[in-house]
Amino acid sequence: MQFGLFFELSVPRPFTADAERRVFENALEQARVADELGFDSLWVVEHHFLEEYSHSSAPELFLTACAMQTKAVRLGHGAVVCVPQMNHPVRVAERAAVLDILSGGRLEFGTARSSTWTELGGFAVDPDDTKKTWDEYVRVLPKMWTQERFAHEGVSFSMPERAIVPKPLQKPHPPLWVTVTSPGTELDAADRGIGCLGVAAASYAEQERRTKEYRRRIQLCDPVGAVNNRVATLNFLYCHEDQKQAGSTGLLMLSVFGLLNAHLLSTREVYPTRAYQSLGNLAPRASSDDGSPGERRAVPEGIAIGSPEQIIAAVKRWESIGVDSINFIVNAAEVVPQEQVLQSLRLFAGDVMPAFP
Protein backbone atom coordinates (compact mmCIF):
# COMPACT_ATOMS: atom_id res chain seq x y z
CA MET A 1 0.00 0.00 0.00
CA GLN A 2 1.26 3.45 -0.96
CA PHE A 3 0.15 6.82 0.38
CA GLY A 4 -0.04 10.22 -1.26
CA LEU A 5 -1.39 13.72 -0.75
CA PHE A 6 -4.01 15.18 -3.07
CA PHE A 7 -4.12 18.95 -3.53
CA GLU A 8 -7.17 20.91 -4.69
CA LEU A 9 -5.67 24.25 -3.56
CA SER A 10 -9.02 25.53 -2.31
CA VAL A 11 -9.03 29.19 -1.27
CA PRO A 12 -11.58 30.70 1.14
CA ARG A 13 -13.14 34.06 0.46
CA PRO A 14 -12.26 36.90 0.43
CA PHE A 15 -9.79 36.34 -2.41
CA THR A 16 -6.87 38.46 -1.37
CA ALA A 17 -3.32 38.10 -2.62
CA ASP A 18 -2.24 37.05 0.87
CA ALA A 19 -4.99 34.41 1.11
CA GLU A 20 -4.04 32.74 -2.16
CA ARG A 21 -0.34 32.90 -1.36
CA ARG A 22 -0.94 31.32 2.05
CA VAL A 23 -2.79 28.37 0.48
CA PHE A 24 0.07 27.73 -1.95
CA GLU A 25 2.75 28.16 0.70
CA ASN A 26 0.96 25.83 3.12
CA ALA A 27 0.58 23.22 0.39
CA LEU A 28 4.27 23.44 -0.45
CA GLU A 29 5.16 22.97 3.21
CA GLN A 30 2.88 19.94 3.35
CA ALA A 31 4.66 18.59 0.27
CA ARG A 32 8.08 19.01 1.89
CA VAL A 33 6.94 17.35 5.11
CA ALA A 34 5.31 14.49 3.20
CA ASP A 35 8.58 13.90 1.34
CA GLU A 36 10.53 13.86 4.59
CA LEU A 37 8.04 11.47 6.21
CA GLY A 38 8.18 8.95 3.38
CA PHE A 39 4.88 9.52 1.59
CA ASP A 40 4.95 8.10 -1.91
CA SER A 41 3.29 10.76 -4.06
CA LEU A 42 1.83 14.24 -4.39
CA TRP A 43 -1.12 14.75 -6.74
CA VAL A 44 -2.34 18.12 -8.00
CA VAL A 45 -5.55 18.73 -9.93
CA GLU A 46 -6.12 20.97 -12.94
CA HIS A 47 -9.24 23.13 -12.63
CA HIS A 48 -10.38 26.42 -14.13
CA PHE A 49 -12.86 29.06 -12.94
CA LEU A 50 -13.83 27.08 -9.80
CA GLU A 51 -13.87 29.81 -7.18
CA GLU A 52 -13.01 28.64 -3.67
CA TYR A 53 -13.17 24.92 -4.61
CA SER A 54 -9.88 24.87 -6.54
CA HIS A 55 -7.50 27.60 -7.65
CA SER A 56 -5.17 25.02 -9.24
CA SER A 57 -5.22 26.29 -12.81
CA ALA A 58 -1.49 25.80 -13.44
CA PRO A 59 -0.60 22.49 -11.73
CA GLU A 60 2.57 22.06 -13.78
CA LEU A 61 4.00 25.17 -12.09
CA PHE A 62 3.03 23.98 -8.63
CA LEU A 63 4.52 20.55 -9.35
CA THR A 64 7.74 22.16 -10.56
CA ALA A 65 7.98 24.00 -7.25
CA CYS A 66 7.41 20.67 -5.48
CA ALA A 67 10.14 19.07 -7.61
CA MET A 68 12.60 21.75 -6.53
CA GLN A 69 11.77 21.33 -2.83
CA THR A 70 11.54 17.52 -2.51
CA LYS A 71 13.84 14.59 -3.14
CA ALA A 72 12.00 11.27 -3.38
CA VAL A 73 8.23 11.71 -3.48
CA ARG A 74 6.64 11.16 -6.88
CA LEU A 75 4.81 14.02 -8.55
CA GLY A 76 1.34 13.38 -9.94
CA HIS A 77 -0.51 15.44 -12.52
CA GLY A 78 -3.94 14.66 -11.18
CA ALA A 79 -4.78 15.36 -13.98
CA VAL A 80 -4.11 17.20 -17.26
CA VAL A 81 -7.39 18.09 -18.98
CA CYS A 82 -7.19 16.48 -22.42
CA VAL A 83 -9.25 18.85 -24.56
CA PRO A 84 -7.50 21.02 -27.15
CA GLN A 85 -9.24 24.25 -26.11
CA MET A 86 -7.46 23.97 -22.76
CA ASN A 87 -4.26 22.09 -23.53
CA HIS A 88 -2.80 21.39 -26.95
CA PRO A 89 -1.39 17.83 -26.92
CA VAL A 90 2.05 18.90 -28.13
CA ARG A 91 2.32 21.41 -25.30
CA VAL A 92 1.13 18.74 -22.88
CA ALA A 93 3.89 16.39 -24.04
CA GLU A 94 6.55 19.08 -23.86
CA ARG A 95 5.61 20.32 -20.38
CA ALA A 96 5.39 16.78 -19.00
CA ALA A 97 8.82 15.88 -20.37
CA VAL A 98 10.41 18.97 -18.82
CA LEU A 99 8.77 18.25 -15.47
CA ASP A 100 10.00 14.66 -15.58
CA ILE A 101 13.55 15.88 -16.27
CA LEU A 102 13.50 18.56 -13.57
CA SER A 103 12.15 16.09 -10.98
CA GLY A 104 14.72 13.43 -11.79
CA GLY A 105 12.17 11.07 -13.33
CA ARG A 106 9.44 11.32 -10.69
CA LEU A 107 6.40 12.24 -12.81
CA GLU A 108 3.12 10.30 -12.68
CA PHE A 109 0.97 11.51 -15.57
CA GLY A 110 -2.79 11.63 -15.07
CA THR A 111 -5.32 12.45 -17.79
CA ALA A 112 -8.87 13.79 -17.53
CA ARG A 113 -11.61 15.43 -19.58
CA SER A 114 -13.17 17.79 -16.98
CA SER A 115 -16.63 17.31 -15.46
CA THR A 116 -18.04 20.78 -14.78
CA TRP A 117 -19.92 23.02 -17.17
CA THR A 118 -18.22 25.99 -15.50
CA GLU A 119 -14.94 24.78 -17.01
CA LEU A 120 -16.07 23.22 -20.28
CA GLY A 121 -18.46 26.05 -21.08
CA GLY A 122 -15.84 28.62 -20.18
CA PHE A 123 -13.61 27.25 -22.93
CA ALA A 124 -16.55 26.67 -25.33
CA VAL A 125 -15.98 22.91 -25.29
CA ASP A 126 -18.65 20.56 -26.65
CA PRO A 127 -19.09 17.90 -23.90
CA ASP A 128 -19.95 15.30 -26.53
CA ASP A 129 -16.38 15.58 -27.85
CA THR A 130 -14.39 15.23 -24.63
CA LYS A 131 -14.31 11.42 -24.57
CA LYS A 132 -13.07 11.38 -28.15
CA THR A 133 -10.31 13.91 -27.53
CA TRP A 134 -9.23 12.19 -24.32
CA ASP A 135 -8.91 8.90 -26.18
CA GLU A 136 -6.83 10.58 -28.87
CA TYR A 137 -4.52 12.21 -26.33
CA VAL A 138 -3.73 9.00 -24.43
CA ARG A 139 -2.88 7.28 -27.71
CA VAL A 140 -0.61 10.01 -29.12
CA LEU A 141 1.23 11.15 -25.99
CA PRO A 142 3.30 7.95 -25.61
CA LYS A 143 4.27 8.27 -29.28
CA MET A 144 5.35 11.89 -28.80
CA TRP A 145 7.51 10.83 -25.86
CA THR A 146 9.11 7.82 -27.56
CA GLN A 147 9.31 8.51 -31.31
CA GLU A 148 12.18 10.56 -32.71
CA ARG A 149 9.77 12.38 -35.02
CA PHE A 150 5.99 12.56 -34.91
CA ALA A 151 3.16 13.45 -37.31
CA HIS A 152 -0.59 13.12 -36.87
CA GLU A 153 -3.92 13.49 -38.61
CA GLY A 154 -6.72 13.20 -36.10
CA VAL A 155 -9.99 14.37 -34.57
CA SER A 156 -8.79 17.05 -32.18
CA PHE A 157 -5.56 18.13 -33.91
CA SER A 158 -3.29 17.47 -36.86
CA MET A 159 0.36 18.32 -37.44
CA PRO A 160 3.17 17.69 -39.92
CA GLU A 161 6.21 15.68 -38.91
CA ARG A 162 8.25 17.35 -36.21
CA ALA A 163 10.74 16.44 -33.49
CA ILE A 164 8.99 16.92 -30.14
CA VAL A 165 11.65 17.74 -27.58
CA PRO A 166 12.71 17.18 -24.90
CA LYS A 167 11.94 13.55 -24.13
CA PRO A 168 11.01 12.37 -20.60
CA LEU A 169 13.74 10.99 -18.38
CA GLN A 170 11.68 7.88 -17.55
CA LYS A 171 11.78 5.19 -20.20
CA PRO A 172 9.74 4.47 -22.15
CA HIS A 173 7.64 7.28 -20.60
CA PRO A 174 6.02 8.38 -17.30
CA PRO A 175 3.22 6.11 -16.03
CA LEU A 176 -0.18 7.00 -17.51
CA TRP A 177 -3.38 7.31 -15.44
CA VAL A 178 -6.96 8.45 -15.99
CA THR A 179 -9.09 10.10 -13.32
CA VAL A 180 -12.16 8.09 -12.35
CA THR A 181 -15.33 9.70 -11.01
CA SER A 182 -18.27 8.18 -12.87
CA PRO A 183 -18.71 4.40 -13.24
CA GLY A 184 -17.27 3.02 -16.45
CA THR A 185 -14.12 5.11 -16.66
CA GLU A 186 -12.21 2.34 -14.89
CA LEU A 187 -13.10 0.15 -17.88
CA ASP A 188 -11.69 2.75 -20.28
CA ALA A 189 -8.50 2.70 -18.21
CA ALA A 190 -8.24 -1.08 -18.21
CA ASP A 191 -8.86 -1.44 -21.94
CA ARG A 192 -5.98 0.98 -22.68
CA GLY A 193 -3.60 -0.39 -20.06
CA ILE A 194 -3.45 2.74 -17.91
CA GLY A 195 -3.77 3.36 -14.18
CA CYS A 196 -7.10 3.91 -12.43
CA LEU A 197 -6.88 7.18 -10.46
CA GLY A 198 -9.94 7.59 -8.28
CA VAL A 199 -10.67 11.26 -7.62
CA ALA A 200 -14.06 10.90 -5.93
CA ALA A 201 -14.48 9.09 -2.63
CA ALA A 202 -16.26 5.79 -3.22
CA SER A 203 -17.74 3.24 -0.84
CA TYR A 204 -16.00 -0.06 -0.11
CA ALA A 205 -18.55 -1.92 -2.21
CA GLU A 206 -18.28 0.41 -5.20
CA GLN A 207 -14.48 0.46 -5.12
CA GLU A 208 -14.34 -3.32 -4.84
CA ARG A 209 -16.66 -3.70 -7.83
CA ARG A 210 -14.58 -1.28 -9.92
CA THR A 211 -11.26 -2.81 -8.90
CA LYS A 212 -12.32 -6.39 -9.57
CA GLU A 213 -13.49 -5.61 -13.10
CA TYR A 214 -10.45 -3.39 -13.77
CA ARG A 215 -8.10 -6.23 -12.80
CA ARG A 216 -9.93 -8.64 -15.07
CA ARG A 217 -10.05 -6.40 -18.14
CA ILE A 218 -6.52 -5.03 -17.99
CA GLN A 219 -5.25 -8.57 -18.51
CA LEU A 220 -6.87 -8.38 -21.97
CA CYS A 221 -5.91 -4.78 -22.78
CA ASP A 222 -4.64 -3.28 -26.00
CA PRO A 223 -2.15 -0.88 -24.37
CA VAL A 224 -1.59 2.64 -25.63
CA GLY A 225 1.90 2.63 -24.11
CA ALA A 226 3.70 1.04 -21.18
CA VAL A 227 1.10 -0.74 -19.05
CA ASN A 228 0.33 0.79 -15.65
CA ASN A 229 -1.97 -1.60 -13.76
CA ARG A 230 -2.32 0.30 -10.47
CA VAL A 231 -5.51 1.39 -8.69
CA ALA A 232 -5.57 4.51 -6.51
CA THR A 233 -8.46 5.91 -4.51
CA LEU A 234 -9.21 9.29 -2.95
CA ASN A 235 -9.69 9.75 0.79
CA PHE A 236 -9.55 12.38 3.53
CA LEU A 237 -7.04 12.35 6.37
CA TYR A 238 -7.09 13.70 9.87
CA CYS A 239 -5.20 11.61 12.41
CA HIS A 240 -5.26 12.37 16.15
CA GLU A 241 -4.76 10.27 19.29
CA ASP A 242 -8.09 11.50 20.64
CA GLN A 243 -10.91 9.99 18.58
CA LYS A 244 -13.33 12.76 19.55
CA GLN A 245 -10.91 15.49 18.52
CA ALA A 246 -10.12 13.66 15.29
CA GLY A 247 -13.81 13.44 14.45
CA SER A 248 -14.54 17.05 15.31
CA THR A 249 -11.73 18.47 13.18
CA GLY A 250 -11.83 15.93 10.40
CA LEU A 251 -15.58 16.09 9.88
CA LEU A 252 -15.40 19.88 9.70
CA MET A 253 -12.88 19.57 6.87
CA LEU A 254 -15.03 16.94 5.17
CA SER A 255 -18.20 19.04 5.42
CA VAL A 256 -16.52 22.17 4.06
CA PHE A 257 -15.13 20.21 1.12
CA GLY A 258 -18.59 18.74 0.50
CA LEU A 259 -20.16 22.20 0.60
CA LEU A 260 -17.68 23.60 -1.93
CA ASN A 261 -18.18 20.54 -4.13
CA ALA A 262 -21.96 20.94 -4.00
CA HIS A 263 -21.63 24.43 -5.49
CA LEU A 264 -20.00 23.11 -8.66
CA LEU A 265 -22.09 23.18 -11.83
CA SER A 266 -21.79 19.63 -13.11
CA THR A 267 -21.99 19.13 -16.86
CA ARG A 268 -24.53 16.34 -16.53
CA GLU A 269 -26.88 18.76 -14.72
CA VAL A 270 -27.10 21.30 -17.54
CA TYR A 271 -26.07 19.57 -20.77
CA PRO A 272 -28.02 16.59 -22.17
CA THR A 273 -25.23 14.23 -23.18
CA ARG A 274 -24.50 10.54 -22.77
CA ALA A 275 -20.82 11.42 -22.41
CA TYR A 276 -21.41 12.40 -18.76
CA GLN A 277 -23.42 9.95 -16.72
CA SER A 278 -24.80 10.43 -13.23
CA LEU A 279 -22.47 9.41 -10.44
CA GLY A 280 -25.33 7.80 -8.55
CA ASN A 281 -25.24 7.12 -4.83
CA LEU A 282 -21.63 5.98 -4.70
CA ALA A 283 -20.18 8.07 -1.88
CA PRO A 284 -19.27 6.35 1.39
CA ARG A 285 -22.12 6.15 3.89
CA ALA A 286 -21.89 7.24 7.50
CA SER A 287 -21.04 4.30 9.72
CA SER A 288 -24.38 4.81 11.48
CA ASP A 289 -27.53 6.66 10.45
CA ASP A 290 -29.11 6.41 13.88
CA GLY A 291 -30.11 9.50 15.81
CA SER A 292 -31.89 12.72 14.99
CA PRO A 293 -30.97 14.94 12.04
CA GLY A 294 -29.43 17.47 14.42
CA GLU A 295 -26.92 15.08 15.95
CA ARG A 296 -23.28 14.98 14.90
CA ARG A 297 -22.76 12.66 11.95
CA ALA A 298 -20.45 9.68 12.13
CA VAL A 299 -17.33 9.39 10.00
CA PRO A 300 -18.30 7.78 6.66
CA GLU A 301 -17.07 4.25 6.09
CA GLY A 302 -13.49 3.96 4.96
CA ILE A 303 -12.61 7.61 5.56
CA ALA A 304 -9.26 8.09 7.33
CA ILE A 305 -10.49 10.36 10.09
CA GLY A 306 -9.83 9.08 13.59
CA SER A 307 -7.15 7.60 15.81
CA PRO A 308 -4.21 5.70 14.30
CA GLU A 309 -5.90 2.41 15.22
CA GLN A 310 -9.12 3.40 13.45
CA ILE A 311 -7.27 4.53 10.36
CA ILE A 312 -5.19 1.33 10.21
CA ALA A 313 -8.40 -0.69 10.21
CA ALA A 314 -9.85 1.39 7.38
CA VAL A 315 -6.69 1.16 5.28
CA LYS A 316 -6.49 -2.61 5.78
CA ARG A 317 -10.00 -2.86 4.36
CA TRP A 318 -8.99 -0.81 1.30
CA GLU A 319 -5.95 -3.02 0.90
CA SER A 320 -8.07 -6.17 1.10
CA ILE A 321 -10.20 -5.12 -1.90
CA GLY A 322 -7.17 -4.55 -4.11
CA VAL A 323 -6.41 -0.84 -3.84
CA ASP A 324 -2.71 -0.10 -4.40
CA SER A 325 -2.55 3.46 -3.11
CA ILE A 326 -4.61 6.02 -1.21
CA ASN A 327 -4.33 9.75 -1.87
CA PHE A 328 -5.44 12.01 0.96
CA ILE A 329 -6.99 15.46 1.00
CA VAL A 330 -5.74 17.00 4.25
CA ASN A 331 -7.47 20.38 4.27
CA ALA A 332 -10.31 22.32 2.67
CA ALA A 333 -10.37 26.10 2.39
CA GLU A 334 -7.83 26.24 5.23
CA VAL A 335 -10.38 25.29 7.92
CA VAL A 336 -7.73 23.15 9.66
CA PRO A 337 -4.82 25.21 11.02
CA GLN A 338 -1.57 24.37 9.27
CA GLU A 339 0.18 23.11 12.40
CA GLN A 340 -2.65 20.64 13.02
CA VAL A 341 -2.40 19.41 9.42
CA LEU A 342 1.32 18.79 9.87
CA GLN A 343 0.79 17.07 13.24
CA SER A 344 -1.76 14.79 11.60
CA LEU A 345 0.71 13.89 8.82
CA ARG A 346 3.46 13.15 11.33
CA LEU A 347 1.22 10.97 13.50
CA PHE A 348 -0.01 9.08 10.44
CA ALA A 349 3.56 8.51 9.26
CA GLY A 350 4.73 7.42 12.70
CA ASP A 351 1.83 5.21 13.77
CA VAL A 352 -0.04 4.13 10.62
CA MET A 353 2.47 3.80 7.80
CA PRO A 354 4.65 1.22 9.63
CA ALA A 355 1.63 -1.14 9.54
CA PHE A 356 1.93 -1.18 5.74
CA PRO A 357 5.62 -1.84 4.97
C-alpha positions as CSV (number, residue, x, y, z in Angstrom):
1,M,0.0,0.0,0.0
2,Q,1.3,3.4,-1.0
3,F,0.2,6.8,0.4
4,G,0.0,10.2,-1.3
5,L,-1.4,13.7,-0.8
6,F,-4.0,15.2,-3.1
7,F,-4.1,19.0,-3.5
8,E,-7.2,20.9,-4.7
9,L,-5.7,24.3,-3.6
10,S,-9.0,25.5,-2.3
11,V,-9.0,29.2,-1.3
12,P,-11.6,30.7,1.1
13,R,-13.1,34.1,0.5
14,P,-12.3,36.9,0.4
15,F,-9.8,36.3,-2.4
16,T,-6.9,38.5,-1.4
17,A,-3.3,38.1,-2.6
18,D,-2.2,37.0,0.9
19,A,-5.0,34.4,1.1
20,E,-4.0,32.7,-2.2
21,R,-0.3,32.9,-1.4
22,R,-0.9,31.3,2.1
23,V,-2.8,28.4,0.5
24,F,0.1,27.7,-1.9
25,E,2.8,28.2,0.7
26,N,1.0,25.8,3.1
27,A,0.6,23.2,0.4
28,L,4.3,23.4,-0.4
29,E,5.2,23.0,3.2
30,Q,2.9,19.9,3.4
31,A,4.7,18.6,0.3
32,R,8.1,19.0,1.9
33,V,6.9,17.4,5.1
34,A,5.3,14.5,3.2
35,D,8.6,13.9,1.3
36,E,10.5,13.9,4.6
37,L,8.0,11.5,6.2
38,G,8.2,8.9,3.4
39,F,4.9,9.5,1.6
40,D,5.0,8.1,-1.9
41,S,3.3,10.8,-4.1
42,L,1.8,14.2,-4.4
43,W,-1.1,14.7,-6.7
44,V,-2.3,18.1,-8.0
45,V,-5.6,18.7,-9.9
46,E,-6.1,21.0,-12.9
47,H,-9.2,23.1,-12.6
48,H,-10.4,26.4,-14.1
49,F,-12.9,29.1,-12.9
50,L,-13.8,27.1,-9.8
51,E,-13.9,29.8,-7.2
52,E,-13.0,28.6,-3.7
53,Y,-13.2,24.9,-4.6
54,S,-9.9,24.9,-6.5
55,H,-7.5,27.6,-7.7
56,S,-5.2,25.0,-9.2
57,S,-5.2,26.3,-12.8
58,A,-1.5,25.8,-13.4
59,P,-0.6,22.5,-11.7
60,E,2.6,22.1,-13.8
61,L,4.0,25.2,-12.1
62,F,3.0,24.0,-8.6
63,L,4.5,20.6,-9.4
64,T,7.7,22.2,-10.6
65,A,8.0,24.0,-7.3
66,C,7.4,20.7,-5.5
67,A,10.1,19.1,-7.6
68,M,12.6,21.7,-6.5
69,Q,11.8,21.3,-2.8
70,T,11.5,17.5,-2.5
71,K,13.8,14.6,-3.1
72,A,12.0,11.3,-3.4
73,V,8.2,11.7,-3.5
74,R,6.6,11.2,-6.9
75,L,4.8,14.0,-8.5
76,G,1.3,13.4,-9.9
77,H,-0.5,15.4,-12.5
78,G,-3.9,14.7,-11.2
79,A,-4.8,15.4,-14.0
80,V,-4.1,17.2,-17.3
81,V,-7.4,18.1,-19.0
82,C,-7.2,16.5,-22.4
83,V,-9.3,18.8,-24.6
84,P,-7.5,21.0,-27.1
85,Q,-9.2,24.2,-26.1
86,M,-7.5,24.0,-22.8
87,N,-4.3,22.1,-23.5
88,H,-2.8,21.4,-27.0
89,P,-1.4,17.8,-26.9
90,V,2.1,18.9,-28.1
91,R,2.3,21.4,-25.3
92,V,1.1,18.7,-22.9
93,A,3.9,16.4,-24.0
94,E,6.5,19.1,-23.9
95,R,5.6,20.3,-20.4
96,A,5.4,16.8,-19.0
97,A,8.8,15.9,-20.4
98,V,10.4,19.0,-18.8
99,L,8.8,18.3,-15.5
100,D,10.0,14.7,-15.6
101,I,13.5,15.9,-16.3
102,L,13.5,18.6,-13.6
103,S,12.2,16.1,-11.0
104,G,14.7,13.4,-11.8
105,G,12.2,11.1,-13.3
106,R,9.4,11.3,-10.7
107,L,6.4,12.2,-12.8
108,E,3.1,10.3,-12.7
109,F,1.0,11.5,-15.6
110,G,-2.8,11.6,-15.1
111,T,-5.3,12.4,-17.8
112,A,-8.9,13.8,-17.5
113,R,-11.6,15.4,-19.6
114,S,-13.2,17.8,-17.0
115,S,-16.6,17.3,-15.5
116,T,-18.0,20.8,-14.8
117,W,-19.9,23.0,-17.2
118,T,-18.2,26.0,-15.5
119,E,-14.9,24.8,-17.0
120,L,-16.1,23.2,-20.3
121,G,-18.5,26.0,-21.1
122,G,-15.8,28.6,-20.2
123,F,-13.6,27.3,-22.9
124,A,-16.6,26.7,-25.3
125,V,-16.0,22.9,-25.3
126,D,-18.6,20.6,-26.6
127,P,-19.1,17.9,-23.9
128,D,-20.0,15.3,-26.5
129,D,-16.4,15.6,-27.8
130,T,-14.4,15.2,-24.6
131,K,-14.3,11.4,-24.6
132,K,-13.1,11.4,-28.2
133,T,-10.3,13.9,-27.5
134,W,-9.2,12.2,-24.3
135,D,-8.9,8.9,-26.2
136,E,-6.8,10.6,-28.9
137,Y,-4.5,12.2,-26.3
138,V,-3.7,9.0,-24.4
139,R,-2.9,7.3,-27.7
140,V,-0.6,10.0,-29.1
141,L,1.2,11.2,-26.0
142,P,3.3,7.9,-25.6
143,K,4.3,8.3,-29.3
144,M,5.3,11.9,-28.8
145,W,7.5,10.8,-25.9
146,T,9.1,7.8,-27.6
147,Q,9.3,8.5,-31.3
148,E,12.2,10.6,-32.7
149,R,9.8,12.4,-35.0
150,F,6.0,12.6,-34.9
151,A,3.2,13.4,-37.3
152,H,-0.6,13.1,-36.9
153,E,-3.9,13.5,-38.6
154,G,-6.7,13.2,-36.1
155,V,-10.0,14.4,-34.6
156,S,-8.8,17.1,-32.2
157,F,-5.6,18.1,-33.9
158,S,-3.3,17.5,-36.9
159,M,0.4,18.3,-37.4
160,P,3.2,17.7,-39.9
161,E,6.2,15.7,-38.9
162,R,8.3,17.4,-36.2
163,A,10.7,16.4,-33.5
164,I,9.0,16.9,-30.1
165,V,11.6,17.7,-27.6
166,P,12.7,17.2,-24.9
167,K,11.9,13.5,-24.1
168,P,11.0,12.4,-20.6
169,L,13.7,11.0,-18.4
170,Q,11.7,7.9,-17.5
171,K,11.8,5.2,-20.2
172,P,9.7,4.5,-22.1
173,H,7.6,7.3,-20.6
174,P,6.0,8.4,-17.3
175,P,3.2,6.1,-16.0
176,L,-0.2,7.0,-17.5
177,W,-3.4,7.3,-15.4
178,V,-7.0,8.5,-16.0
179,T,-9.1,10.1,-13.3
180,V,-12.2,8.1,-12.4
181,T,-15.3,9.7,-11.0
182,S,-18.3,8.2,-12.9
183,P,-18.7,4.4,-13.2
184,G,-17.3,3.0,-16.5
185,T,-14.1,5.1,-16.7
186,E,-12.2,2.3,-14.9
187,L,-13.1,0.2,-17.9
188,D,-11.7,2.7,-20.3
189,A,-8.5,2.7,-18.2
190,A,-8.2,-1.1,-18.2
191,D,-8.9,-1.4,-21.9
192,R,-6.0,1.0,-22.7
193,G,-3.6,-0.4,-20.1
194,I,-3.4,2.7,-17.9
195,G,-3.8,3.4,-14.2
196,C,-7.1,3.9,-12.4
197,L,-6.9,7.2,-10.5
198,G,-9.9,7.6,-8.3
199,V,-10.7,11.3,-7.6
200,A,-14.1,10.9,-5.9
201,A,-14.5,9.1,-2.6
202,A,-16.3,5.8,-3.2
203,S,-17.7,3.2,-0.8
204,Y,-16.0,-0.1,-0.1
205,A,-18.5,-1.9,-2.2
206,E,-18.3,0.4,-5.2
207,Q,-14.5,0.5,-5.1
208,E,-14.3,-3.3,-4.8
209,R,-16.7,-3.7,-7.8
210,R,-14.6,-1.3,-9.9
211,T,-11.3,-2.8,-8.9
212,K,-12.3,-6.4,-9.6
213,E,-13.5,-5.6,-13.1
214,Y,-10.5,-3.4,-13.8
215,R,-8.1,-6.2,-12.8
216,R,-9.9,-8.6,-15.1
217,R,-10.1,-6.4,-18.1
218,I,-6.5,-5.0,-18.0
219,Q,-5.3,-8.6,-18.5
220,L,-6.9,-8.4,-22.0
221,C,-5.9,-4.8,-22.8
222,D,-4.6,-3.3,-26.0
223,P,-2.1,-0.9,-24.4
224,V,-1.6,2.6,-25.6
225,G,1.9,2.6,-24.1
226,A,3.7,1.0,-21.2
227,V,1.1,-0.7,-19.1
228,N,0.3,0.8,-15.7
229,N,-2.0,-1.6,-13.8
230,R,-2.3,0.3,-10.5
231,V,-5.5,1.4,-8.7
232,A,-5.6,4.5,-6.5
233,T,-8.5,5.9,-4.5
234,L,-9.2,9.3,-2.9
235,N,-9.7,9.7,0.8
236,F,-9.6,12.4,3.5
237,L,-7.0,12.3,6.4
238,Y,-7.1,13.7,9.9
239,C,-5.2,11.6,12.4
240,H,-5.3,12.4,16.2
241,E,-4.8,10.3,19.3
242,D,-8.1,11.5,20.6
243,Q,-10.9,10.0,18.6
244,K,-13.3,12.8,19.5
245,Q,-10.9,15.5,18.5
246,A,-10.1,13.7,15.3
247,G,-13.8,13.4,14.5
248,S,-14.5,17.0,15.3
249,T,-11.7,18.5,13.2
250,G,-11.8,15.9,10.4
251,L,-15.6,16.1,9.9
252,L,-15.4,19.9,9.7
253,M,-12.9,19.6,6.9
254,L,-15.0,16.9,5.2
255,S,-18.2,19.0,5.4
256,V,-16.5,22.2,4.1
257,F,-15.1,20.2,1.1
258,G,-18.6,18.7,0.5
259,L,-20.2,22.2,0.6
260,L,-17.7,23.6,-1.9
261,N,-18.2,20.5,-4.1
262,A,-22.0,20.9,-4.0
263,H,-21.6,24.4,-5.5
264,L,-20.0,23.1,-8.7
265,L,-22.1,23.2,-11.8
266,S,-21.8,19.6,-13.1
267,T,-22.0,19.1,-16.9
268,R,-24.5,16.3,-16.5
269,E,-26.9,18.8,-14.7
270,V,-27.1,21.3,-17.5
271,Y,-26.1,19.6,-20.8
272,P,-28.0,16.6,-22.2
273,T,-25.2,14.2,-23.2
274,R,-24.5,10.5,-22.8
275,A,-20.8,11.4,-22.4
276,Y,-21.4,12.4,-18.8
277,Q,-23.4,9.9,-16.7
278,S,-24.8,10.4,-13.2
279,L,-22.5,9.4,-10.4
280,G,-25.3,7.8,-8.6
281,N,-25.2,7.1,-4.8
282,L,-21.6,6.0,-4.7
283,A,-20.2,8.1,-1.9
284,P,-19.3,6.4,1.4
285,R,-22.1,6.2,3.9
286,A,-21.9,7.2,7.5
287,S,-21.0,4.3,9.7
288,S,-24.4,4.8,11.5
289,D,-27.5,6.7,10.5
290,D,-29.1,6.4,13.9
291,G,-30.1,9.5,15.8
292,S,-31.9,12.7,15.0
293,P,-31.0,14.9,12.0
294,G,-29.4,17.5,14.4
295,E,-26.9,15.1,15.9
296,R,-23.3,15.0,14.9
297,R,-22.8,12.7,11.9
298,A,-20.5,9.7,12.1
299,V,-17.3,9.4,10.0
300,P,-18.3,7.8,6.7
301,E,-17.1,4.3,6.1
302,G,-13.5,4.0,5.0
303,I,-12.6,7.6,5.6
304,A,-9.3,8.1,7.3
305,I,-10.5,10.4,10.1
306,G,-9.8,9.1,13.6
307,S,-7.2,7.6,15.8
308,P,-4.2,5.7,14.3
309,E,-5.9,2.4,15.2
310,Q,-9.1,3.4,13.5
311,I,-7.3,4.5,10.4
312,I,-5.2,1.3,10.2
313,A,-8.4,-0.7,10.2
314,A,-9.8,1.4,7.4
315,V,-6.7,1.2,5.3
316,K,-6.5,-2.6,5.8
317,R,-10.0,-2.9,4.4
318,W,-9.0,-0.8,1.3
319,E,-5.9,-3.0,0.9
320,S,-8.1,-6.2,1.1
321,I,-10.2,-5.1,-1.9
322,G,-7.2,-4.5,-4.1
323,V,-6.4,-0.8,-3.8
324,D,-2.7,-0.1,-4.4
325,S,-2.6,3.5,-3.1
326,I,-4.6,6.0,-1.2
327,N,-4.3,9.7,-1.9
328,F,-5.4,12.0,1.0
329,I,-7.0,15.5,1.0
330,V,-5.7,17.0,4.2
331,N,-7.5,20.4,4.3
332,A,-10.3,22.3,2.7
333,A,-10.4,26.1,2.4
334,E,-7.8,26.2,5.2
335,V,-10.4,25.3,7.9
336,V,-7.7,23.1,9.7
337,P,-4.8,25.2,11.0
338,Q,-1.6,24.4,9.3
339,E,0.2,23.1,12.4
340,Q,-2.7,20.6,13.0
341,V,-2.4,19.4,9.4
342,L,1.3,18.8,9.9
343,Q,0.8,17.1,13.2
344,S,-1.8,14.8,11.6
345,L,0.7,13.9,8.8
346,R,3.5,13.2,11.3
347,L,1.2,11.0,13.5
348,F,0.0,9.1,10.4
349,A,3.6,8.5,9.3
350,G,4.7,7.4,12.7
351,D,1.8,5.2,13.8
352,V,0.0,4.1,10.6
353,M,2.5,3.8,7.8
354,P,4.7,1.2,9.6
355,A,1.6,-1.1,9.5
356,F,1.9,-1.2,5.7
357,P,5.6,-1.8,5.0
